[in-house]
Amino acid sequence: MERFIIRGGVPLRGTVRPAGNKNSTFPLISAALLTDEPVTLHNLPDIGDVQTMLTIVAELGAEITHLDSNTVTIQAKALHGSRPDPALFGNIRGALVLMGSLLARTGQIELTRPGGDQIGRRRIDTHIIALKALGAEFQSTPTFRLAADSLVGSNILLDEASVTATENAIMAAVTARGQSVIRNAASEPHVQQLCLLLNKMGAQIEQIGSDMLIIDGVGKLHGAEHSLDVDYLEVVSFIGAAVATGGELRLEGAASEHLAMARLVFGRLGVHWNEDGADILVPAGQELRVMPDLGGHIPKIDDGPWPAFPADLMSIAIVLASQASGTVLFHEKMFESRLFFVDKLIGMGAQIVLCDPHRCIVQGPNQLRAEEQGISSPDIRAGMALLLAALCAEGVTTISNIGQIDRGYERVEQKLRSLGAEIERRVD
């Protein structure tokens, strides 16, 4: 069992370079299975979930060559399986994006229940609707099975703007016969990255970045090379860590083009940052203060599909709100268990009222106290939020179950130590 030991109250200072976008890795690795030629991916984050995904596709027959810790070449000359290892598949939610590529490449796929963060019910109905529209037949036994002799382009209306369902629909459509139109498509940066890679491989995808994608199927895809964007979720996490501790930070190559909504929302808590070319500069000593709505009303921060505020940043925003003067309502619309981590913040001294599974009210500022009995990381994003809370709390906090944090953040304690944080990893 590994745990972090953090002594709080130390302002972070220095320079850090964020890792590649975790949420891009799964669809890009999956896309590499659509061709028998090599696909090289640069700037992959060196984290547990990515290694698990690479192991899954290797066991399906893909050849994986590690050029360095963040670069791999994938060549799927002859896939000999269409049923991902249930034990590995049960560990990561992102492996769901194998549905579209394996169906297109092998004509079938059989899946057990996917893993990932336990943050509420996470339906796969939208995936099935999209793939059935392209000609797949679906069977639900103890496993999920999809099969198709051939896929045919179709007009697809997704019943929700699901990121992974959009990615599966795209990968199934790029080599389907004829044209596909995907409406109500997700448009997150990682969906855009998938489309850009596939077009490099010879796909014909138009209106990338919109909620309606037009795809003309092609007979065959070829190899390509692609570099992942930095992880904007990690960028904002480190911005939050700097602000919460009163420190100052430079984030190199921080992909500020993906942070417009985060800037607006965190700005309502008094957080601000500057841009210096491709870098982001976080000034020291920011005075956090909640900006009320017109008329002095309590503001609401809620999440939604891109370009709305990402659900994965709600946990970070809640911690920062506990350090801001004023009151704010958070409404997490997507997952009914994501806010349950706030009981740990309450135990550290935060003034938070959990109204229901989707809403909480935060009133600050509160000087957080170290949790002497220790706290456990429930999922990736809540784990990082608790790490931020520990960094600005008085005293020493122990965080267990840090494998959850490792799933999403590359060498996080090493990066934090380079910025002056007093944090160590211990193995019991």
N, C-alpha and C positions, 0 to 999 in steps of 0.2 A: 504494500500500500504506500503510495507516494503522497506527499502533502507539501504545501507551501507554508513557510513561516515568514510573516511580514511584520516588520516594525514600522508603524505608520508615522505620519507627520513630517516626512522628508520631501521637500519640493523636488520634482524631477527637472533636470536640466541637461541639455545636450542635443544630439542629433541621432535620429533613428530612420531606418529605411523599412517601410512596410513590406510584407510578403505579398506574393501573388494572390489573386482572388480565389479563395477556397471554393466558393460556389460556382466558379467557372470550370474548375478542374474536372468535375464529374461528367458534365456533358461533352467537354472536349476530349476526354479519354474515351468516352463512349463513341463519339464521332469517328475516332481513329479506326473503329471496327468496321466502318462502312467501305473500306478499301483494302486491297491486299498489298498496297504500297506503303512505305514508311511515312509516318506522321511524327514530326518532332515538336515537342512542346517545351518552351522555355519559361522560366520564372514560376514553376510549380511550387507551391508552399510545401515545405518538408514537414508534414504533420501526419498524425496517425490515420485520419480518414483517407488521405490521398494514398498512403501505402496500402491500406486495405483495398481500395478501389483497384489499384494496379495489380494486386495479388489476385483479385477476382477475375480480371480480364486475362491475366496470365494463365490461370487454371482453365479458362475457356479456349486457350490455344494461341493467344497473342504472344509475340516475342517482345519482351521489354528489355531495352538497353538503357542503363543509367549512364548518361554522359557526365553528369556531376550531380550534386545533391538536389538541384532544382531543375534539371533538364533530363527528359527521357525521350527515347524514340520508341514508338509502338508500331509493330508490323503484324497485321492479322492476315497472314497468307492463307491459313487454313484453320478456321475455327472448328473445333471438334465437339463443341457443346453449346447448348442454349438454355442450360439451367444453372444459374450462378450458385455457388456453394452456399447452402442455406445458413450455415453458421456465420460466414463472413457477411452475407447479405443482410443478416439480422442485426448487424452492428451499425450500418450506416444507411441513412435515408437516401443519400444522393445516388446510390446504386440503382434506384428506380429508373434513371435515365437510360439504362440498358434496354428497356422495353422497346423503344423505337428503333435503335440500331440493330439489335439482334433479330427483331422481327423482319426488318428490311434485308438483312444480310443472310439469315439462315431460314427465314420463313416461319419461325416459331420461337416461342420463349415460354419458360415455365418458372414461376416465381413463388417463393414463400413470402410471408409477411415481412416487410422491410423494417429496419431498425431506425436509429436516430434519436433525437431528443424527445423526451416524454413531456410534451407541452400541450397535450390534448389530442383529440381525434384528428387524424390527418388522412382524409379520404383519397382514394385513387380512382374514383368514379370518372372524373374528367379525363384521365388518361385513357380509360377503356372506351369512353364515348368517342374520343378523337380517333383512336386506332381502328375501332369498328367502322367509322365513317370512311376510312381508307380501304376497307375490305377485309379486315381481320375478323376471325371468329373467336369468341371468348367463351371459356368454360371456367366456372368457379367450383372447384372441389376443395379438398384440403389445401390445394395450391391454386394459383391463378395461371391459366394457360391461354395463350393467344397463338393463332396459326393463320397463315394466309399463303395460298399458292402464288398469288401476285397481289401487289398493292396498286390501287388505282386512285388518281387524284380526285379530290372532292372539295366541296364547300363545307367548311367545318366551323361551327359556332361553339366555342367553349362555354360551358355553363358557369365557369369562374375563370378569372385571369391567373390560372395556376402556372407558376414558373416551370416546374418539371413536366407538367402535362404539355405545355407549349413546346418545350424542348423535345419531348418524345414525338409529338406530332410533326415537328420540323424534320427530325431525322428519318421518320418513316416516309415523309412526303418527298424528300429530295431525290430519291430514285424511283418513286412511284410513276406509273404511266399517266401522263397528262398533267394538267394544272391543278394545284390545290390553293385554296384561299382560306387562311386561318383568321377568323375574327375573334375579337375579345382576347387577343393574344397578350401574354405578359411581355413587357418590354424592358425588363431589368438589364443592367449592363452585362450580366453573364449570359443572358439570352442573345444580346447583340454580339457578344464575343463568339458564341457558337455559330451564328449566321455568318460572321466574317470568316471564321475558319472554314466552314463548309463551302463558301464561295471560292476561297483559295483552292479547295479540293475539286472545284469544277461544278459545284451546285449553282443554281440560278434562283436566288432569293432576292426579292425586291421589297422596298419599304421597311428596311431594317430600322428598328427603334420605334416603330409605330405599333398600334394595337391591331393592325390588319396586315398580315404577311401574304405575299403572293409568291408561290413557288412553282416553277416549271420543272417537272421531273426530268432527270437525265439518266442515261443508260448506265453510266459508270463514273465513279469518283476516283481521283488519283491522290497521291501523297502531297504533303504540304508541310510548312514550318510556320509556327505561330508562337508569339510571346504573350503571356497573360498580363492583363492590367493588374495594378496593385489592388489590394483588397481595401475597398473604401470603408468597409466595416471595421477593419483593423485601424485604419487611419483615424476614424472618429473615436475609437476606443482609446487611442493614445492621446488624442486631443483632450478627451475627457479626463484621462489620468493626469495630464499636465495641469489642467485647470483645477481639478479637485484638490491637488496638492499645492497650488499656488506657484507652480513652476513655469518654466518657459522651454519651448521645444521647437526644433526644426524637423519636419518630416520630409524626407527627400523623395522626389518623384511621386507626389501624393495624389495624382489623378483628381485634381480639384473640380474637373468638369462633372464629376458624379456627386458632388456635395452640395448642390444648390439648395435642395430641400432641407438637408441636415443643417446648413447654415441658417436658414430661416427659422427652423424649429429650435435649435440650440440658442439662437439669438434671442428668443423669447425668454430664455433663462439667464441672459446676460453674457453668454459665451460668444467670443469672437476670435477670429484669426485672420491673418494676412497672407497674401500670396507673394512669393518671390520667384518668378519664373515658374518652374515645375514644382517648386517646394512650397510647403505651408509653414508659416511661422506662427507659433502660439505665444502671445505675450504673457509675461509674468503678472501676478497680482491682480487677476481679474475680479471685479466685484460682481458677484452673482446676484441678480435680482430678477424676479419674475415680472414680466411685462403684462399688466392686466389688459383685458379686452376693453374696447371703447366703453366708456361709462363706468369704468372701474370694476367690471365683472371678472369673475374667476375665469382664466383662460383654460382651454382644453387642448391637449396634445393627443392626437390619435394617429393610427397607422393605416396603411392601405397599399394597394398595388402601385408599382412604379408608374409615374414619378412621385407618388405620395411618400410620406415618411416611412422608412422600412421598419417592419415589425422587429427585425433583429437589433435595432438600436433603441428600442423602448427601455430595456433594462438599464442601459448606460444613462439615458436621459433621466430616469427615476432617481438614480444615485446623485446626479448633478443637481436635480431639483431639491434633494434633501439638504444641499449646501447653499441654496439660493434663498434670499429673503422674499417671502410671499407664499401664495397658495396656488396650486395648479392641479387640474384633474387630468389623469391619464386614462385613455380608453383604448385598450388593446383588443381589436376587433377579430383577430384571426385565430387565436389559440386560447382555449378556455383554461389552460393550466399555467400559462407563462408567467402570470403575475404572482403565483404562489410563493415565489422566492422572497417577496417583500417581508415575510415574517422574520427572516434573518436580519434584514435591515432594521426592522422594528426592535429586535433584540439588541442591536448595536446603538440604539438611541434615536433612530429616525422617527419622525412624527408622520405616520402614514396610516390612513384608514382604507382598508380593502373593502370596497363597497359590494363587490360581487366578483365572479371569476374574471371579468373583463375590465373592471374599472377600479382605480384607486385615487385617493386624494393625498397629495404630499404638501406638507406645510414646513417651511424652513425659515432660517437655517438651523441645523442641528449639528452640534459637535458629536461625531460618532465615536463610540467607545470600542476598543478591541473586544472581540468575543473570546473570553478566556477558555470557554469549553470547546471552542472550535466550531467551524461551520463547514457544511458539505456543499460542493458545487453540484446543483441539480441538472444543469445543461450547459452548453457552450457559452451562450450569451449571458445567462444569469451568473455563471461562474466568473466571467470577465468583469461583470458589474460588481460582484462581491469582492473581487481583487481590487477594484478601484476604491470601494468602501474601506477596505483594509489599509490601503495606501494613505488615506487621509484620516484614519481613526487614531485615537490616542492609545498607545500600548501595542502589544504584540498579538496578532491574530493568526490562528492556524486554519488553513483551508484544506480539507480533504477531498477525495474523489477528483483530484486535479486532472485525471485522464480525460475528463470532459472538456476542460480548458485546452488541453494539448490537442484535442481533435480539431480545434479551429484556429489556434494561434501558434505560430512557429517560434519555438525557443523563447517564450514570452518572458520568463524570469531572467534570461541572459540579456535581453533587450532592456528590461527595466533596470537591472543592475548597472548596465552601461550608462544609464541616466541618473544614477545615484540612489536608486531605491534599495532599501535594506530588505532583501528577499532571498530566501534560499529554499532549495528543494531537498526534502529529506525522504529517505526510504526506510520504512519500518521493517 
